Amino acid sequence: MSGKQKKNYLDYVPVCAPEHSWELNEKKLVVIHVENRGFYNRLAQKVFKRPKVSHISLDEYGSFVWQQMDGKRTIYEISFLVKERYGEKAEPLLPRLTKYFQILYQNHFIGYSVPLEAD
């Protein structure tokens, strides 16, 4: 058996990407602001009148999950808060929540930290 231990995805601590700002809109839903940088984005802004900043609006469920990311809670801990708030409407909870975090990560909206294990 190797000395490496596999990390459980539910033990990851999601953190908001520092390069994106966010706010709550009038409906108390999260809006993430993404600055469109890079050569091709600048070209699209000039030629096709694309916005310099995109505003990504999350739905009620996504907004609640986003607001629970405090840099300390694991995905597993957040799942309990979602279950408490939405009950059966959140089911299937863990597959749905893990997929949501994977999508946020793939779109560079969040990063992860893994809590240190106690010795």
PDB file as gemmi writes it, atoms N, CA and C in Angstrom:
CRYST1    1.000    1.000    1.000  90.00  90.00  90.00 P 1                      
ATOM      1  N   MET A   1       0.848  -1.174   0.000  1.00  0.00           N  
ATOM      2  CA  MET A   1       0.000   0.000   0.000  1.00  0.00           C  
ATOM      3  C   MET A   1       0.894   1.238   0.000  1.00  0.00           C  
ATOM      4  N   SER A   2       0.582   2.190  -0.809  1.00  0.00           N  
ATOM      5  CA  SER A   2       1.413   3.395  -0.914  1.00  0.00           C  
ATOM      6  C   SER A   2       1.151   4.325   0.273  1.00  0.00           C  
ATOM      7  N   GLY A   3       2.082   5.259   0.495  1.00  0.00           N  
ATOM      8  CA  GLY A   3       1.973   6.210   1.588  1.00  0.00           C  
ATOM      9  C   GLY A   3       0.976   7.318   1.312  1.00  0.00           C  
ATOM     10  N   LYS A   4       0.513   7.419   0.061  1.00  0.00           N  
ATOM     11  CA  LYS A   4      -0.448   8.464  -0.295  1.00  0.00           C  
ATOM     12  C   LYS A   4      -1.858   8.044   0.082  1.00  0.00           C  
ATOM     13  N   GLN A   5      -2.592   8.974   0.654  1.00  0.00           N  
ATOM     14  CA  GLN A   5      -3.996   8.720   0.927  1.00  0.00           C  
ATOM     15  C   GLN A   5      -4.825   9.509  -0.065  1.00  0.00           C  
ATOM     16  N   LYS A   6      -5.889   8.875  -0.541  1.00  0.00           N  
ATOM     17  CA  LYS A   6      -6.783   9.567  -1.453  1.00  0.00           C  
ATOM     18  C   LYS A   6      -7.630  10.559  -0.688  1.00  0.00           C  
ATOM     19  N   LYS A   7      -7.804  11.741  -1.249  1.00  0.00           N  
ATOM     20  CA  LYS A   7      -8.651  12.761  -0.633  1.00  0.00           C  
ATOM     21  C   LYS A   7     -10.098  12.544  -1.083  1.00  0.00           C  
ATOM     22  N   ASN A   8     -11.007  12.704  -0.161  1.00  0.00           N  
ATOM     23  CA  ASN A   8     -12.424  12.612  -0.455  1.00  0.00           C  
ATOM     24  C   ASN A   8     -12.885  13.979  -0.966  1.00  0.00           C  
ATOM     25  N   TYR A   9     -13.554  13.992  -2.100  1.00  0.00           N  
ATOM     26  CA  TYR A   9     -14.006  15.248  -2.704  1.00  0.00           C  
ATOM     27  C   TYR A   9     -14.890  16.046  -1.745  1.00  0.00           C  
ATOM     28  N   LEU A  10     -15.670  15.363  -0.926  1.00  0.00           N  
ATOM     29  CA  LEU A  10     -16.563  16.046   0.013  1.00  0.00           C  
ATOM     30  C   LEU A  10     -15.804  16.751   1.129  1.00  0.00           C  
ATOM     31  N   ASP A  11     -14.523  16.429   1.306  1.00  0.00           N  
ATOM     32  CA  ASP A  11     -13.687  17.080   2.317  1.00  0.00           C  
ATOM     33  C   ASP A  11     -13.038  18.369   1.804  1.00  0.00           C  
ATOM     34  N   TYR A  12     -13.193  18.663   0.520  1.00  0.00           N  
ATOM     35  CA  TYR A  12     -12.616  19.876  -0.046  1.00  0.00           C  
ATOM     36  C   TYR A  12     -13.370  21.097   0.469  1.00  0.00           C  
ATOM     37  N   VAL A  13     -12.636  22.178   0.619  1.00  0.00           N  
ATOM     38  CA  VAL A  13     -13.217  23.442   1.068  1.00  0.00           C  
ATOM     39  C   VAL A  13     -13.240  24.391  -0.133  1.00  0.00           C  
ATOM     40  N   PRO A  14     -14.434  24.680  -0.678  1.00  0.00           N  
ATOM     41  CA  PRO A  14     -14.500  25.592  -1.822  1.00  0.00           C  
ATOM     42  C   PRO A  14     -14.290  27.040  -1.380  1.00  0.00           C  
ATOM     43  N   VAL A  15     -13.534  27.785  -2.185  1.00  0.00           N  
ATOM     44  CA  VAL A  15     -13.301  29.203  -1.919  1.00  0.00           C  
ATOM     45  C   VAL A  15     -13.550  29.987  -3.210  1.00  0.00           C  
ATOM     46  N   CYS A  16     -14.132  31.159  -3.059  1.00  0.00           N  
ATOM     47  CA  CYS A  16     -14.405  32.022  -4.209  1.00  0.00           C  
ATOM     48  C   CYS A  16     -13.085  32.455  -4.839  1.00  0.00           C  
ATOM     49  N   ALA A  17     -13.030  32.452  -6.165  1.00  0.00           N  
ATOM     50  CA  ALA A  17     -11.830  32.903  -6.867  1.00  0.00           C  
ATOM     51  C   ALA A  17     -11.648  34.397  -6.623  1.00  0.00           C  
ATOM     52  N   PRO A  18     -10.458  34.807  -6.186  1.00  0.00           N  
ATOM     53  CA  PRO A  18     -10.251  36.219  -5.831  1.00  0.00           C  
ATOM     54  C   PRO A  18     -10.324  37.180  -7.022  1.00  0.00           C  
ATOM     55  N   GLU A  19     -10.167  36.669  -8.238  1.00  0.00           N  
ATOM     56  CA  GLU A  19     -10.202  37.576  -9.396  1.00  0.00           C  
ATOM     57  C   GLU A  19     -11.625  37.954  -9.817  1.00  0.00           C  
ATOM     58  N   HIS A  20     -12.620  37.322  -9.205  1.00  0.00           N  
ATOM     59  CA  HIS A  20     -14.014  37.644  -9.522  1.00  0.00           C  
ATOM     60  C   HIS A  20     -14.686  38.275  -8.309  1.00  0.00           C  
ATOM     61  N   SER A  21     -15.352  39.387  -8.539  1.00  0.00           N  
ATOM     62  CA  SER A  21     -16.147  39.978  -7.473  1.00  0.00           C  
ATOM     63  C   SER A  21     -17.584  39.478  -7.626  1.00  0.00           C  
ATOM     64  N   TRP A  22     -18.361  39.634  -6.579  1.00  0.00           N  
ATOM     65  CA  TRP A  22     -19.762  39.232  -6.637  1.00  0.00           C  
ATOM     66  C   TRP A  22     -20.582  40.096  -5.696  1.00  0.00           C  
ATOM     67  N   GLU A  23     -21.884  40.098  -5.936  1.00  0.00           N  
ATOM     68  CA  GLU A  23     -22.802  40.865  -5.099  1.00  0.00           C  
ATOM     69  C   GLU A  23     -24.167  40.206  -5.138  1.00  0.00           C  
ATOM     70  N   LEU A  24     -25.036  40.658  -4.247  1.00  0.00           N  
ATOM     71  CA  LEU A  24     -26.421  40.208  -4.257  1.00  0.00           C  
ATOM     72  C   LEU A  24     -27.263  41.229  -5.015  1.00  0.00           C  
ATOM     73  N   ASN A  25     -28.129  40.750  -5.903  1.00  0.00           N  
ATOM     74  CA  ASN A  25     -29.005  41.677  -6.616  1.00  0.00           C  
ATOM     75  C   ASN A  25     -30.247  41.969  -5.776  1.00  0.00           C  
ATOM     76  N   GLU A  26     -31.193  42.690  -6.349  1.00  0.00           N  
ATOM     77  CA  GLU A  26     -32.391  43.091  -5.602  1.00  0.00           C  
ATOM     78  C   GLU A  26     -33.243  41.906  -5.176  1.00  0.00           C  
ATOM     79  N   LYS A  27     -33.096  40.759  -5.854  1.00  0.00           N  
ATOM     80  CA  LYS A  27     -33.841  39.551  -5.488  1.00  0.00           C  
ATOM     81  C   LYS A  27     -33.053  38.676  -4.513  1.00  0.00           C  
ATOM     82  N   LYS A  28     -31.922  39.198  -4.015  1.00  0.00           N  
ATOM     83  CA  LYS A  28     -31.045  38.479  -3.080  1.00  0.00           C  
ATOM     84  C   LYS A  28     -30.394  37.251  -3.723  1.00  0.00           C  
ATOM     85  N   LEU A  29     -30.170  37.327  -5.047  1.00  0.00           N  
ATOM     86  CA  LEU A  29     -29.470  36.275  -5.766  1.00  0.00           C  
ATOM     87  C   LEU A  29     -28.061  36.745  -6.079  1.00  0.00           C  
ATOM     88  N   VAL A  30     -27.123  35.824  -6.117  1.00  0.00           N  
ATOM     89  CA  VAL A  30     -25.719  36.147  -6.353  1.00  0.00           C  
ATOM     90  C   VAL A  30     -25.481  36.448  -7.833  1.00  0.00           C  
ATOM     91  N   VAL A  31     -24.734  37.520  -8.082  1.00  0.00           N  
ATOM     92  CA  VAL A  31     -24.288  37.881  -9.422  1.00  0.00           C  
ATOM     93  C   VAL A  31     -22.763  37.945  -9.363  1.00  0.00           C  
ATOM     94  N   ILE A  32     -22.108  37.104 -10.182  1.00  0.00           N  
ATOM     95  CA  ILE A  32     -20.648  37.059 -10.232  1.00  0.00           C  
ATOM     96  C   ILE A  32     -20.194  37.928 -11.404  1.00  0.00           C  
ATOM     97  N   HIS A  33     -19.208  38.778 -11.164  1.00  0.00           N  
ATOM     98  CA  HIS A  33     -18.695  39.672 -12.198  1.00  0.00           C  
ATOM     99  C   HIS A  33     -17.376  39.101 -12.720  1.00  0.00           C  
ATOM    100  N   VAL A  34     -17.336  38.854 -14.037  1.00  0.00           N  
ATOM    101  CA  VAL A  34     -16.162  38.256 -14.664  1.00  0.00           C  
ATOM    102  C   VAL A  34     -15.606  39.247 -15.679  1.00  0.00           C  
ATOM    103  N   GLU A  35     -14.376  39.693 -15.448  1.00  0.00           N  
ATOM    104  CA  GLU A  35     -13.728  40.597 -16.392  1.00  0.00           C  
ATOM    105  C   GLU A  35     -13.199  39.785 -17.566  1.00  0.00           C  
ATOM    106  N   ASN A  36     -13.588  40.177 -18.772  1.00  0.00           N  
ATOM    107  CA  ASN A  36     -13.161  39.480 -19.984  1.00  0.00           C  
ATOM    108  C   ASN A  36     -11.815  40.034 -20.433  1.00  0.00           C  
ATOM    109  N   ARG A  37     -10.750  39.280 -20.115  1.00  0.00           N  
ATOM    110  CA  ARG A  37      -9.391  39.714 -20.420  1.00  0.00           C  
ATOM    111  C   ARG A  37      -8.781  38.849 -21.512  1.00  0.00           C  
ATOM    112  N   GLY A  38      -7.676  39.309 -22.033  1.00  0.00           N  
ATOM    113  CA  GLY A  38      -6.959  38.545 -23.040  1.00  0.00           C  
ATOM    114  C   GLY A  38      -7.166  39.114 -24.432  1.00  0.00           C  
ATOM    115  N   PHE A  39      -6.318  38.677 -25.340  1.00  0.00           N  
ATOM    116  CA  PHE A  39      -6.313  39.207 -26.705  1.00  0.00           C  
ATOM    117  C   PHE A  39      -7.649  39.002 -27.405  1.00  0.00           C  
ATOM    118  N   TYR A  40      -8.161  37.774 -27.390  1.00  0.00           N  
ATOM    119  CA  TYR A  40      -9.398  37.479 -28.117  1.00  0.00           C  
ATOM    120  C   TYR A  40     -10.604  38.180 -27.502  1.00  0.00           C  
ATOM    121  N   ASN A  41     -10.616  38.315 -26.203  1.00  0.00           N  
ATOM    122  CA  ASN A  41     -11.700  39.059 -25.565  1.00  0.00           C  
ATOM    123  C   ASN A  41     -11.650  40.536 -25.934  1.00  0.00           C  
ATOM    124  N   ARG A  42     -10.449  41.115 -25.953  1.00  0.00           N  
ATOM    125  CA  ARG A  42     -10.328  42.525 -26.358  1.00  0.00           C  
ATOM    126  C   ARG A  42     -10.765  42.708 -27.802  1.00  0.00           C  
ATOM    127  N   LEU A  43     -10.391  41.764 -28.655  1.00  0.00           N  
ATOM    128  CA  LEU A  43     -10.789  41.825 -30.061  1.00  0.00           C  
ATOM    129  C   LEU A  43     -12.314  41.760 -30.184  1.00  0.00           C  
ATOM    130  N   ALA A  44     -12.936  40.844 -29.451  1.00  0.00           N  
ATOM    131  CA  ALA A  44     -14.402  40.714 -29.478  1.00  0.00           C  
ATOM    132  C   ALA A  44     -15.075  41.965 -28.932  1.00  0.00           C  
ATOM    133  N   GLN A  45     -14.459  42.608 -27.945  1.00  0.00           N  
ATOM    134  CA  GLN A  45     -15.027  43.836 -27.382  1.00  0.00           C  
ATOM    135  C   GLN A  45     -15.020  44.948 -28.414  1.00  0.00           C  
ATOM    136  N   LYS A  46     -13.942  45.033 -29.190  1.00  0.00           N  
ATOM    137  CA  LYS A  46     -13.846  46.102 -30.181  1.00  0.00           C  
ATOM    138  C   LYS A  46     -14.675  45.819 -31.423  1.00  0.00           C  
ATOM    139  N   VAL A  47     -14.588  44.603 -31.944  1.00  0.00           N  
ATOM    140  CA  VAL A  47     -15.243  44.270 -33.204  1.00  0.00           C  
ATOM    141  C   VAL A  47     -16.730  43.965 -33.023  1.00  0.00           C  
ATOM    142  N   PHE A  48     -17.047  43.162 -32.010  1.00  0.00           N  
ATOM    143  CA  PHE A  48     -18.424  42.707 -31.840  1.00  0.00           C  
ATOM    144  C   PHE A  48     -19.157  43.393 -30.699  1.00  0.00           C  
ATOM    145  N   LYS A  49     -18.539  44.420 -30.114  1.00  0.00           N  
ATOM    146  CA  LYS A  49     -19.142  45.191 -29.016  1.00  0.00           C  
ATOM    147  C   LYS A  49     -19.516  44.302 -27.825  1.00  0.00           C  
ATOM    148  N   ARG A  50     -18.646  43.344 -27.515  1.00  0.00           N  
ATOM    149  CA  ARG A  50     -18.842  42.478 -26.344  1.00  0.00           C  
ATOM    150  C   ARG A  50     -18.517  43.272 -25.082  1.00  0.00           C  
ATOM    151  N   PRO A  51     -19.174  42.940 -23.978  1.00  0.00           N  
ATOM    152  CA  PRO A  51     -18.924  43.693 -22.731  1.00  0.00           C  
ATOM    153  C   PRO A  51     -17.550  43.381 -22.139  1.00  0.00           C  
ATOM    154  N   LYS A  52     -16.988  44.365 -21.464  1.00  0.00           N  
ATOM    155  CA  LYS A  52     -15.707  44.181 -20.781  1.00  0.00           C  
ATOM    156  C   LYS A  52     -15.879  43.296 -19.559  1.00  0.00           C  
ATOM    157  N   VAL A  53     -17.053  43.375 -18.925  1.00  0.00           N  
ATOM    158  CA  VAL A  53     -17.356  42.560 -17.748  1.00  0.00           C  
ATOM    159  C   VAL A  53     -18.658  41.807 -17.995  1.00  0.00           C  
ATOM    160  N   SER A  54     -18.623  40.496 -17.770  1.00  0.00           N  
ATOM    161  CA  SER A  54     -19.833  39.675 -17.860  1.00  0.00           C  
ATOM    162  C   SER A  54     -20.403  39.509 -16.459  1.00  0.00           C  
ATOM    163  N   HIS A  55     -21.716  39.460 -16.380  1.00  0.00           N  
ATOM    164  CA  HIS A  55     -22.399  39.311 -15.093  1.00  0.00           C  
ATOM    165  C   HIS A  55     -23.149  37.981 -15.119  1.00  0.00           C  
ATOM    166  N   ILE A  56     -22.696  37.053 -14.288  1.00  0.00           N  
ATOM    167  CA  ILE A  56     -23.273  35.719 -14.240  1.00  0.00           C  
ATOM    168  C   ILE A  56     -24.233  35.650 -13.050  1.00  0.00           C  
ATOM    169  N   SER A  57     -25.512  35.464 -13.333  1.00  0.00           N  
ATOM    170  CA  SER A  57     -26.529  35.393 -12.275  1.00  0.00           C  
ATOM    171  C   SER A  57     -26.783  33.943 -11.896  1.00  0.00           C  
ATOM    172  N   LEU A  58     -26.734  33.656 -10.614  1.00  0.00           N  
ATOM    173  CA  LEU A  58     -27.027  32.321 -10.117  1.00  0.00           C  
ATOM    174  C   LEU A  58     -28.490  32.229  -9.710  1.00  0.00           C  
ATOM    175  N   ASP A  59     -29.042  31.029  -9.753  1.00  0.00           N  
ATOM    176  CA  ASP A  59     -30.417  30.835  -9.309  1.00  0.00           C  
ATOM    177  C   ASP A  59     -30.471  30.786  -7.782  1.00  0.00           C  
ATOM    178  N   GLU A  60     -31.651  30.567  -7.243  1.00  0.00           N  
ATOM    179  CA  GLU A  60     -31.825  30.578  -5.791  1.00  0.00           C  
ATOM    180  C   GLU A  60     -30.957  29.519  -5.109  1.00  0.00           C  
ATOM    181  N   TYR A  61     -30.985  28.314  -5.632  1.00  0.00           N  
ATOM    182  CA  TYR A  61     -30.211  27.208  -5.072  1.00  0.00           C  
ATOM    183  C   TYR A  61     -28.720  27.515  -5.140  1.00  0.00           C  
ATOM    184  N   GLY A  62     -28.243  27.921  -6.308  1.00  0.00           N  
ATOM    185  CA  GLY A  62     -26.830  28.245  -6.491  1.00  0.00           C  
ATOM    186  C   GLY A  62     -26.389  29.416  -5.640  1.00  0.00           C  
ATOM    187  N   SER A  63     -27.250  30.399  -5.485  1.00  0.00           N  
ATOM    188  CA  SER A  63     -26.934  31.569  -4.665  1.00  0.00           C  
ATOM    189  C   SER A  63     -26.779  31.178  -3.201  1.00  0.00           C  
ATOM    190  N   PHE A  64     -27.656  30.295  -2.735  1.00  0.00           N  
ATOM    191  CA  PHE A  64     -27.556  29.848  -1.351  1.00  0.00           C  
ATOM    192  C   PHE A  64     -26.235  29.112  -1.128  1.00  0.00           C  
ATOM    193  N   VAL A  65     -25.916  28.200  -2.034  1.00  0.00           N  
ATOM    194  CA  VAL A  65     -24.669  27.433  -1.912  1.00  0.00           C  
ATOM    195  C   VAL A  65     -23.470  28.378  -1.952  1.00  0.00           C  
ATOM    196  N   TRP A  66     -23.480  29.328  -2.874  1.00  0.00           N  
ATOM    197  CA  TRP A  66     -22.371  30.276  -3.015  1.00  0.00           C  
ATOM    198  C   TRP A  66     -22.127  31.039  -1.707  1.00  0.00           C  
ATOM    199  N   GLN A  67     -23.192  31.458  -1.068  1.00  0.00           N  
ATOM    200  CA  GLN A  67     -23.076  32.243   0.157  1.00  0.00           C  
ATOM    201  C   GLN A  67     -22.607  31.411   1.355  1.00  0.00           C  
ATOM    202  N   GLN A  68     -22.654  30.093   1.233  1.00  0.00           N  
ATOM    203  CA  GLN A  68     -22.182  29.230   2.320  1.00  0.00           C  
ATOM    204  C   GLN A  68     -20.675  28.986   2.247  1.00  0.00           C  
ATOM    205  N   MET A  69     -20.058  29.352   1.136  1.00  0.00           N  
ATOM    206  CA  MET A  69     -18.607  29.170   0.987  1.00  0.00           C  
ATOM    207  C   MET A  69     -17.894  30.265   1.769  1.00  0.00           C  
ATOM    208  N   ASP A  70     -17.352  29.894   2.914  1.00  0.00           N  
ATOM    209  CA  ASP A  70     -16.682  30.870   3.767  1.00  0.00           C  
ATOM    210  C   ASP A  70     -15.190  30.578   3.919  1.00  0.00           C  
ATOM    211  N   GLY A  71     -14.682  29.619   3.148  1.00  0.00           N  
ATOM    212  CA  GLY A  71     -13.275  29.260   3.238  1.00  0.00           C  
ATOM    213  C   GLY A  71     -12.981  28.293   4.373  1.00  0.00           C  
ATOM    214  N   LYS A  72     -14.012  27.898   5.112  1.00  0.00           N  
ATOM    215  CA  LYS A  72     -13.849  26.966   6.233  1.00  0.00           C  
ATOM    216  C   LYS A  72     -14.724  25.727   6.076  1.00  0.00           C  
ATOM    217  N   ARG A  73     -15.904  25.898   5.502  1.00  0.00           N  
ATOM    218  CA  ARG A  73     -16.846  24.780   5.371  1.00  0.00           C  
ATOM    219  C   ARG A  73     -16.448  23.865   4.215  1.00  0.00           C  
ATOM    220  N   THR A  74     -16.563  22.569   4.465  1.00  0.00           N  
ATOM    221  CA  THR A  74     -16.325  21.585   3.409  1.00  0.00           C  
ATOM    222  C   THR A  74     -17.598  21.444   2.572  1.00  0.00           C  
ATOM    223  N   ILE A  75     -17.456  20.785   1.442  1.00  0.00           N  
ATOM    224  CA  ILE A  75     -18.625  20.513   0.605  1.00  0.00           C  
ATOM    225  C   ILE A  75     -19.631  19.681   1.391  1.00  0.00           C  
ATOM    226  N   TYR A  76     -19.132  18.750   2.183  1.00  0.00           N  
ATOM    227  CA  TYR A  76     -20.010  17.908   3.005  1.00  0.00           C  
ATOM    228  C   TYR A  76     -20.794  18.745   4.019  1.00  0.00           C  
ATOM    229  N   GLU A  77     -20.143  19.685   4.663  1.00  0.00           N  
ATOM    230  CA  GLU A  77     -20.823  20.553   5.630  1.00  0.00           C  
ATOM    231  C   GLU A  77     -21.860  21.436   4.934  1.00  0.00           C  
ATOM    232  N   ILE A  78     -21.509  21.920   3.756  1.00  0.00           N  
ATOM    233  CA  ILE A  78     -22.458  22.744   2.991  1.00  0.00           C  
ATOM    234  C   ILE A  78     -23.686  21.921   2.614  1.00  0.00           C  
ATOM    235  N   SER A  79     -23.484  20.626   2.345  1.00  0.00           N  
ATOM    236  CA  SER A  79     -24.620  19.768   1.979  1.00  0.00           C  
ATOM    237  C   SER A  79     -25.652  19.704   3.097  1.00  0.00           C  
ATOM    238  N   PHE A  80     -25.207  19.711   4.354  1.00  0.00           N  
ATOM    239  CA  PHE A  80     -26.147  19.710   5.476  1.00  0.00           C  
ATOM    240  C   PHE A  80     -26.957  20.998   5.513  1.00  0.00           C  
ATOM    241  N   LEU A  81     -26.313  22.131   5.218  1.00  0.00           N  
ATOM    242  CA  LEU A  81     -27.027  23.409   5.205  1.00  0.00           C  
ATOM    243  C   LEU A  81     -28.060  23.447   4.082  1.00  0.00           C  
ATOM    244  N   VAL A  82     -27.701  22.878   2.929  1.00  0.00           N  
ATOM    245  CA  VAL A  82     -28.633  22.822   1.799  1.00  0.00           C  
ATOM    246  C   VAL A  82     -29.823  21.933   2.166  1.00  0.00           C  
ATOM    247  N   LYS A  83     -29.538  20.790   2.771  1.00  0.00           N  
ATOM    248  CA  LYS A  83     -30.608  19.865   3.175  1.00  0.00           C  
ATOM    249  C   LYS A  83     -31.541  20.526   4.190  1.00  0.00           C  
ATOM    250  N   GLU A  84     -30.959  21.262   5.131  1.00  0.00           N  
ATOM    251  CA  GLU A  84     -31.748  21.964   6.144  1.00  0.00           C  
ATOM    252  C   GLU A  84     -32.653  23.013   5.513  1.00  0.00           C  
ATOM    253  N   ARG A  85     -32.130  23.709   4.516  1.00  0.00           N  
ATOM    254  CA  ARG A  85     -32.883  24.804   3.885  1.00  0.00           C  
ATOM    255  C   ARG A  85     -33.921  24.314   2.881  1.00  0.00           C  
ATOM    256  N   TYR A  86     -33.543  23.338   2.029  1.00  0.00           N  
ATOM    257  CA  TYR A  86     -34.405  22.935   0.920  1.00  0.00           C  
ATOM    258  C   TYR A  86     -35.070  21.572   1.095  1.00  0.00           C  
ATOM    259  N   GLY A  87     -34.633  20.802   2.063  1.00  0.00           N  
ATOM    260  CA  GLY A  87     -35.253  19.504   2.322  1.00  0.00           C  
ATOM    261  C   GLY A  87     -35.232  18.589   1.109  1.00  0.00           C  
ATOM    262  N   GLU A  88     -36.367  17.992   0.831  1.00  0.00           N  
ATOM    263  CA  GLU A  88     -36.478  17.023  -0.270  1.00  0.00           C  
ATOM    264  C   GLU A  88     -36.302  17.662  -1.657  1.00  0.00           C  
ATOM    265  N   LYS A  89     -36.516  18.969  -1.757  1.00  0.00           N  
ATOM    266  CA  LYS A  89     -36.351  19.650  -3.050  1.00  0.00           C  
ATOM    267  C   LYS A  89     -34.903  19.596  -3.523  1.00  0.00           C  
ATOM    268  N   ALA A  90     -33.954  19.382  -2.611  1.00  0.00           N  
ATOM    269  CA  ALA A  90     -32.530  19.359  -2.959  1.00  0.00           C  
ATOM    270  C   ALA A  90     -32.075  17.989  -3.443  1.00  0.00           C  
ATOM    271  N   GLU A  91     -32.913  16.985  -3.349  1.00  0.00           N  
ATOM    272  CA  GLU A  91     -32.502  15.621  -3.715  1.00  0.00           C  
ATOM    273  C   GLU A  91     -32.463  15.449  -5.228  1.00  0.00           C  
ATOM    274  N   PRO A  92     -31.533  14.658  -5.734  1.00  0.00           N  
ATOM    275  CA  PRO A  92     -30.457  13.925  -5.063  1.00  0.00           C  
ATOM    276  C   PRO A  92     -29.331  14.893  -4.672  1.00  0.00           C  
ATOM    277  N   LEU A  93     -29.161  15.106  -3.404  1.00  0.00           N  
ATOM    278  CA  LEU A  93     -28.336  16.189  -2.882  1.00  0.00           C  
ATOM    279  C   LEU A  93     -26.853  16.074  -3.231  1.00  0.00           C  
ATOM    280  N   LEU A  94     -26.188  15.023  -2.803  1.00  0.00           N  
ATOM    281  CA  LEU A  94     -24.733  14.957  -2.979  1.00  0.00           C  
ATOM    282  C   LEU A  94     -24.300  14.901  -4.449  1.00  0.00           C  
ATOM    283  N   PRO A  95     -24.924  14.083  -5.303  1.00  0.00           N  
ATOM    284  CA  PRO A  95     -24.509  14.108  -6.717  1.00  0.00           C  
ATOM    285  C   PRO A  95     -24.742  15.478  -7.367  1.00  0.00           C  
ATOM    286  N   ARG A  96     -25.858  16.077  -7.031  1.00  0.00           N  
ATOM    287  CA  ARG A  96     -26.198  17.392  -7.598  1.00  0.00           C  
ATOM    288  C   ARG A  96     -25.229  18.464  -7.111  1.00  0.00           C  
ATOM    289  N   LEU A  97     -24.912  18.452  -5.812  1.00  0.00           N  
ATOM    290  CA  LEU A  97     -24.019  19.444  -5.234  1.00  0.00           C  
ATOM    291  C   LEU A  97     -22.584  19.275  -5.741  1.00  0.00           C  
ATOM    292  N   THR A  98     -22.111  18.051  -5.821  1.00  0.00           N  
ATOM    293  CA  THR A  98     -20.741  17.832  -6.311  1.00  0.00           C  
ATOM    294  C   THR A  98     -20.626  18.256  -7.775  1.00  0.00           C  
ATOM    295  N   LYS A  99     -21.633  17.986  -8.575  1.00  0.00           N  
ATOM    296  CA  LYS A  99     -21.613  18.406  -9.980  1.00  0.00           C  
ATOM    297  C   LYS A  99     -21.603  19.936 -10.076  1.00  0.00           C  
ATOM    298  N   TYR A 100     -22.372  20.595  -9.218  1.00  0.00           N  
ATOM    299  CA  TYR A 100     -22.416  22.054  -9.205  1.00  0.00           C  
ATOM    300  C   TYR A 100     -21.029  22.626  -8.896  1.00  0.00           C  
ATOM    301  N   PHE A 101     -20.366  22.071  -7.877  1.00  0.00           N  
ATOM    302  CA  PHE A 101     -19.026  22.545  -7.539  1.00  0.00           C  
ATOM    303  C   PHE A 101     -18.020  22.247  -8.649  1.00  0.00           C  
ATOM    304  N   GLN A 102     -18.172  21.122  -9.316  1.00  0.00           N  
ATOM    305  CA  GLN A 102     -17.289  20.812 -10.446  1.00  0.00           C  
ATOM    306  C   GLN A 102     -17.453  21.835 -11.565  1.00  0.00           C  
ATOM    307  N   ILE A 103     -18.678  22.234 -11.837  1.00  0.00           N  
ATOM    308  CA  ILE A 103     -18.938  23.231 -12.881  1.00  0.00           C  
ATOM    309  C   ILE A 103     -18.353  24.582 -12.486  1.00  0.00           C  
ATOM    310  N   LEU A 104     -18.549  24.982 -11.225  1.00  0.00           N  
ATOM    311  CA  LEU A 104     -17.960  26.240 -10.756  1.00  0.00           C  
ATOM    312  C   LEU A 104     -16.442  26.213 -10.882  1.00  0.00           C  
ATOM    313  N   TYR A 105     -15.836  25.085 -10.558  1.00  0.00           N  
ATOM    314  CA  TYR A 105     -14.382  24.946 -10.628  1.00  0.00           C  
ATOM    315  C   TYR A 105     -13.895  24.990 -12.085  1.00  0.00           C  
ATOM    316  N   GLN A 106     -14.579  24.282 -12.963  1.00  0.00           N  
ATOM    317  CA  GLN A 106     -14.195  24.254 -14.380  1.00  0.00           C  
ATOM    318  C   GLN A 106     -14.294  25.625 -15.028  1.00  0.00           C  
ATOM    319  N   ASN A 107     -15.200  26.453 -14.529  1.00  0.00           N  
ATOM    320  CA  ASN A 107     -15.361  27.807 -15.062  1.00  0.00           C  
ATOM    321  C   ASN A 107     -14.528  28.834 -14.309  1.00  0.00           C  
ATOM    322  N   HIS A 108     -13.654  28.360 -13.424  1.00  0.00           N  
ATOM    323  CA  HIS A 108     -12.714  29.199 -12.669  1.00  0.00           C  
ATOM    324  C   HIS A 108     -13.402  30.201 -11.744  1.00  0.00           C  
ATOM    325  N   PHE A 109     -14.591  29.854 -11.255  1.00  0.00           N  
ATOM    326  CA  PHE A 109     -15.281  30.706 -10.296  1.00  0.00           C  
ATOM    327  C   PHE A 109     -14.840  30.409  -8.870  1.00  0.00           C  
ATOM    328  N   ILE A 110     -14.353  29.193  -8.635  1.00  0.00           N  
ATOM    329  CA  ILE A 110     -13.894  28.803  -7.302  1.00  0.00           C  
ATOM    330  C   ILE A 110     -12.584  28.042  -7.395  1.00  0.00           C  
ATOM    331  N   GLY A 111     -11.949  27.896  -6.249  1.00  0.00           N  
ATOM    332  CA  GLY A 111     -10.800  27.025  -6.083  1.00  0.00           C  
ATOM    333  C   GLY A 111     -11.102  26.147  -4.876  1.00  0.00           C  
ATOM    334  N   TYR A 112     -10.176  25.262  -4.550  1.00  0.00           N  
ATOM    335  CA  TYR A 112     -10.351  24.372  -3.405  1.00  0.00           C  
ATOM    336  C   TYR A 112      -9.151  24.433  -2.492  1.00  0.00           C  
ATOM    337  N   SER A 113      -9.413  24.239  -1.232  1.00  0.00           N  
ATOM    338  CA  SER A 113      -8.348  23.943  -0.291  1.00  0.00           C  
ATOM    339  C   SER A 113      -8.786  22.678   0.425  1.00  0.00           C  
ATOM    340  N   VAL A 114      -7.830  21.876   0.823  1.00  0.00           N  
ATOM    341  CA  VAL A 114      -8.142  20.639   1.521  1.00  0.00           C  
ATOM    342  C   VAL A 114      -7.751  20.824   2.963  1.00  0.00           C  
ATOM    343  N   PRO A 115      -8.667  20.596   3.896  1.00  0.00           N  
ATOM    344  CA  PRO A 115      -8.319  20.793   5.299  1.00  0.00           C  
ATOM    345  C   PRO A 115      -7.201  19.859   5.727  1.00  0.00           C  
ATOM    346  N   LEU A 116      -6.328  20.350   6.563  1.00  0.00           N  
ATOM    347  CA  LEU A 116      -5.239  19.532   7.076  1.00  0.00           C  
ATOM    348  C   LEU A 116      -5.810  18.528   8.071  1.00  0.00           C  
ATOM    349  N   GLU A 117      -5.292  17.317   7.984  1.00  0.00           N  
ATOM    350  CA  GLU A 117      -5.772  16.288   8.892  1.00  0.00           C  
ATOM    351  C   GLU A 117      -5.044  16.418  10.233  1.00  0.00           C  
ATOM    352  N   ALA A 118      -5.786  16.183  11.280  1.00  0.00           N  
ATOM    353  CA  ALA A 118      -5.199  16.253  12.625  1.00  0.00           C  
ATOM    354  C   ALA A 118      -4.259  15.071  12.835  1.00  0.00           C  
ATOM    355  N   ASP A 119      -3.157  15.327  13.472  1.00  0.00           N  
ATOM    356  CA  ASP A 119      -2.198  14.255  13.734  1.00  0.00           C  
ATOM    357  C   ASP A 119      -2.553  13.505  14.981  1.00  0.00           C  
TER     358      ASP A 119                                                      
END                                                                             
